Amino acid sequence: MDSKGKILGVLGLCQRSGKLKSGEFACLEAIRKKTAVIVIVSEDASDNTKKEFSDKCKFYKIPIYFFGSMDELGHAIGKDVRTSLAITDAGLAKTLIKNLLSEKSMEEM
């Protein structure tokens, strides 16, 4: 399985274990309440959405990653299209970050 598949699999696990918030409102609330450990925004989100999440995450010092499409993120968690996801579990977030970083380094090859 490639790293993209692993990331999507871990996102599904986060959803099933109740450690994930999805959708703009729920994610922004998790960022404000500092329950979000990392935030993932789809690469095909609007520029406004990317800026809003980047600014919020920078202000609250929460790592943000741009990954996958809205369809892929939604499908991974068994829902409709999703632009933003907030992971609320440190262990799962660590696994995701490791895979997201290896995905990024694969793209640069």
Backbone bond lengths (Angstrom), bond angles and torsions (degrees), N, CA, C in turn:
res aa  C-N    CA-C-N  psi(-1)  N-CA   C-N-CA  omega(-1)  CA-C   N-CA-C  phi
1 M - - - 1.469 - - 1.530 109.30 -
2 D 1.317 115.41 134.51 1.473 119.50 178.75 1.532 110.15 -75.12
3 S 1.337 115.51 168.73 1.470 118.82 -176.16 1.529 111.53 -66.50
4 K 1.331 117.90 -30.40 1.473 119.94 177.56 1.527 109.64 -63.93
5 G 1.316 115.96 -43.44 1.472 120.82 178.19 1.517 111.47 -63.01
6 K 1.328 116.75 -39.85 1.468 120.98 178.11 1.520 110.69 -62.90
7 I 1.337 115.86 -44.33 1.469 120.44 -179.36 1.525 109.74 -60.39
8 L 1.334 116.69 -47.40 1.464 120.67 -179.33 1.527 110.56 -63.60
9 G 1.333 116.96 -36.36 1.466 121.58 176.85 1.521 111.91 -64.26
10 V 1.324 116.56 -43.04 1.469 120.58 178.75 1.533 110.05 -65.85
11 L 1.336 117.10 -37.01 1.473 120.08 176.89 1.532 110.39 -61.40
12 G 1.327 116.55 -40.30 1.468 121.04 176.75 1.522 110.96 -62.05
13 L 1.332 115.57 -41.73 1.469 121.52 177.82 1.528 110.62 -62.59
14 C 1.338 116.22 -42.95 1.477 121.14 177.77 1.530 109.81 -58.24
15 Q 1.327 116.07 -44.23 1.471 121.20 -179.30 1.528 110.28 -62.50
16 R 1.345 116.27 -48.24 1.467 120.17 -177.21 1.524 112.11 -65.26
17 S 1.340 116.48 -30.23 1.468 119.19 -178.99 1.530 112.10 -90.42
18 G 1.328 116.70 3.61 1.462 120.42 176.96 1.518 113.98 72.85
19 K 1.333 116.71 22.57 1.469 121.24 -177.59 1.523 111.85 -106.68
20 L 1.334 116.30 25.59 1.458 120.31 -176.05 1.520 110.31 -138.33
21 K 1.318 115.93 136.70 1.468 121.80 172.42 1.521 106.13 -111.20
22 S 1.324 116.57 136.87 1.460 118.43 179.40 1.519 110.23 -130.18
23 G 1.309 114.84 153.43 1.452 120.77 -177.40 1.515 109.54 94.77
24 E 1.312 114.91 150.19 1.465 121.26 -172.55 1.531 112.48 -57.52
25 F 1.339 117.44 -50.18 1.464 120.49 -175.09 1.527 111.45 -62.92
26 A 1.338 116.70 -48.72 1.478 120.94 -177.96 1.529 111.29 -64.01
27 C 1.326 116.79 -37.98 1.470 120.74 -179.87 1.526 111.12 -68.33
28 L 1.318 116.66 -45.46 1.468 119.68 179.60 1.526 110.83 -62.96
29 E 1.338 116.23 -36.76 1.466 120.35 177.36 1.534 110.49 -65.14
30 A 1.342 116.82 -42.30 1.472 120.85 178.91 1.532 110.74 -64.18
31 I 1.330 116.87 -35.47 1.470 120.75 177.85 1.536 108.95 -67.20
32 R 1.334 116.33 -48.35 1.471 120.54 -179.06 1.524 112.11 -61.29
33 K 1.346 116.41 -38.93 1.470 120.45 -179.33 1.528 111.96 -82.10
34 K 1.328 115.81 -2.50 1.470 123.02 -178.44 1.531 112.81 59.85
35 T 1.333 116.79 30.47 1.468 120.21 174.10 1.528 110.02 -91.17
36 A 1.324 117.48 -17.41 1.471 121.79 178.40 1.527 108.79 -76.11
37 V 1.339 116.65 130.27 1.462 121.29 176.22 1.528 109.20 -92.16
38 I 1.346 116.18 -43.34 1.463 120.87 171.13 1.537 108.36 -140.74
39 V 1.321 115.30 158.52 1.461 121.43 178.49 1.525 107.81 -123.71
40 I 1.321 115.26 137.77 1.466 120.86 175.83 1.526 107.49 -120.03
41 V 1.330 115.81 127.87 1.463 121.99 177.88 1.530 106.81 -119.08
42 S 1.322 116.65 137.94 1.464 119.62 -178.25 1.528 110.50 -64.65
43 E 1.336 114.81 148.50 1.467 120.21 -179.24 1.526 111.89 -67.73
44 D 1.351 116.26 -22.61 1.465 118.85 -179.24 1.536 112.80 -99.10
45 A 1.335 116.12 17.96 1.476 120.06 174.77 1.521 108.80 -69.21
46 S 1.320 116.50 159.55 1.468 119.81 179.71 1.524 110.10 -67.72
47 D 1.312 116.27 157.36 1.464 120.77 178.94 1.525 111.31 -59.38
48 N 1.339 116.41 -38.11 1.466 120.46 178.51 1.527 111.23 -61.52
49 T 1.336 115.78 -44.88 1.467 120.80 -179.90 1.524 110.18 -63.36
50 K 1.339 116.70 -45.61 1.468 120.39 179.39 1.527 110.77 -59.79
51 K 1.335 116.27 -42.84 1.467 120.38 -179.70 1.529 110.73 -66.25
52 E 1.324 116.63 -44.75 1.464 120.40 -179.25 1.528 110.78 -58.43
53 F 1.340 116.64 -47.56 1.468 119.84 -179.44 1.530 111.76 -69.69
54 S 1.332 117.00 -39.20 1.473 120.20 177.77 1.524 110.59 -59.48
55 D 1.335 116.13 -46.91 1.468 120.91 -179.47 1.524 111.63 -62.75
56 K 1.347 116.38 -46.81 1.470 120.60 -179.61 1.528 110.81 -62.31
57 C 1.351 116.64 -44.97 1.456 120.44 -177.90 1.528 111.11 -66.20
58 K 1.322 116.37 -37.80 1.463 120.42 178.29 1.531 109.31 -64.31
59 F 1.336 116.73 -45.51 1.462 121.92 -178.87 1.535 111.05 -61.00
60 Y 1.342 116.82 -43.84 1.467 120.99 -177.44 1.536 113.00 -92.42
61 K 1.344 115.95 4.50 1.473 122.84 178.29 1.543 112.63 55.68
62 I 1.323 114.42 50.82 1.468 121.44 177.13 1.526 107.65 -115.66
63 P 1.347 117.59 127.68 1.477 119.35 -179.70 1.533 111.58 -62.01
64 I 1.321 115.17 140.70 1.468 120.80 179.15 1.528 108.58 -126.37
65 Y 1.324 115.56 141.16 1.468 121.50 178.51 1.523 108.30 -129.94
66 F 1.315 115.28 143.08 1.458 121.05 174.90 1.515 106.75 -105.20
67 F 1.351 115.93 117.68 1.458 119.91 -171.57 1.524 110.83 -150.18
68 G 1.335 115.41 139.45 1.455 121.67 171.75 1.522 114.31 64.54
69 S 1.321 114.44 -177.40 1.467 120.74 178.15 1.529 108.94 -104.08
70 M 1.327 115.52 165.89 1.472 120.36 177.33 1.528 110.43 -56.77
71 D 1.342 115.84 -41.37 1.472 120.94 179.47 1.521 111.14 -61.89
72 E 1.344 116.22 -46.36 1.470 120.38 -178.29 1.528 111.34 -63.19
73 L 1.332 116.69 -44.20 1.468 120.22 -179.75 1.532 110.57 -63.53
74 G 1.325 116.21 -45.75 1.465 120.39 178.77 1.515 111.71 -61.70
75 H 1.329 116.41 -46.74 1.464 121.91 -178.82 1.534 110.85 -61.71
76 A 1.335 116.97 -40.30 1.472 121.77 -177.81 1.524 111.69 -60.82
77 I 1.334 117.07 -32.27 1.466 119.86 -178.16 1.532 112.07 -103.97
78 G 1.331 116.14 10.47 1.457 120.65 175.54 1.517 114.17 72.29
79 K 1.321 116.81 31.94 1.462 120.98 -179.83 1.525 109.77 -132.17
80 D 1.338 115.24 -178.90 1.458 121.22 174.10 1.523 109.53 -67.58
81 V 1.319 116.63 -175.09 1.469 120.20 179.90 1.525 111.12 -52.92
82 R 1.322 116.24 139.31 1.463 122.93 178.55 1.516 108.81 -132.82
83 T 1.331 116.05 130.32 1.458 121.10 179.85 1.516 111.12 -89.97
84 S 1.340 116.34 -33.12 1.464 119.62 -173.99 1.523 111.11 -137.66
85 L 1.334 114.53 143.36 1.460 122.39 176.85 1.520 108.50 -133.61
86 A 1.322 116.69 140.03 1.462 121.17 174.54 1.515 107.58 -120.75
87 I 1.344 116.62 125.42 1.461 121.48 179.44 1.525 107.07 -96.37
88 T 1.348 116.51 130.58 1.464 120.58 -173.26 1.528 112.77 -109.30
89 D 1.331 117.77 7.51 1.465 121.29 179.75 1.526 109.84 -116.24
90 A 1.334 116.72 126.46 1.472 120.88 -174.59 1.532 112.51 -64.54
91 G 1.319 117.58 -40.78 1.468 120.83 -179.47 1.518 112.31 -63.75
92 L 1.326 115.89 -47.52 1.468 120.38 178.78 1.527 110.18 -66.00
93 A 1.333 116.72 -37.50 1.466 120.52 178.99 1.524 110.33 -62.60
94 K 1.332 116.69 -40.23 1.474 121.48 179.94 1.535 110.38 -61.77
95 T 1.327 116.20 -44.59 1.468 121.15 177.30 1.526 110.62 -60.79
96 L 1.336 115.86 -44.39 1.468 120.20 179.37 1.522 111.43 -62.05
97 I 1.331 116.71 -45.21 1.468 120.51 -178.66 1.524 110.05 -60.36
98 K 1.331 116.38 -43.71 1.474 120.68 179.41 1.532 109.80 -58.61
99 N 1.325 116.88 -46.50 1.469 121.09 -179.91 1.526 112.37 -70.06
100 L 1.337 116.80 -36.85 1.467 120.04 178.18 1.526 110.26 -65.27
101 L 1.326 116.89 -39.72 1.471 119.97 178.71 1.516 111.01 -67.32
102 S 1.346 117.75 -38.50 1.469 118.88 179.10 1.531 109.96 -71.08
103 E 1.325 117.72 -31.48 1.476 121.62 175.05 1.524 109.78 -63.66
104 K 1.346 116.21 -43.94 1.464 120.93 179.34 1.528 110.80 -62.71
105 S 1.341 116.99 -43.60 1.457 118.88 -178.19 1.537 111.08 -69.36
106 M 1.337 117.06 -27.90 1.472 120.40 176.38 1.530 110.13 -67.72
107 E 1.339 116.17 -38.39 1.461 120.68 -179.79 1.526 111.12 -64.71
108 E 1.337 116.24 -31.25 1.464 119.47 -176.63 1.528 112.62 -79.06
109 M 1.327 116.86 -14.05 1.473 120.43 -179.54 1.515 111.78 -70.99
